[in-house]
Amino acid sequence: MAYEVERPLKRCPSHPGALLNDIIPETGRNKVEIANMLGISRQQLYDILNEKKPVSPNIAARLGKLFGDGAAIWLRMQAAYDAWQAEHTVDLKDVPTLEVA
């Protein structure tokens, strides 16, 4: 039996950086200002925006405070992205699926 994840999304969930790329222009602030407000380096913000780095719990807390939506949404987005990536890139052919008794 092939291992198949029951997930409604056939495409990869968006990386949190993609959402940030949409949100930042709406703030009227530039990326350097946003990085300064978050207390992170410009390069760290650019790495997230370019989907090269994940949103860590620390960054999620900062984003949640800055945008007023809490850390959890940023962490859920990152977790969904990471899980999809793992399910589609990790070689699982030698990992059995246990049957619950």
Secondary structure, 3 states (H helix, E strand, C coil): CCCCCCCCCCCCCCCHHHHHHHHHHHHCCCHHHHHHHHCCCHHHHHHHHCCCCCCCHHHHHHHHHHHCCCHHHHHHHHHHHHHHHHHHHCCCCCCCCCCCC
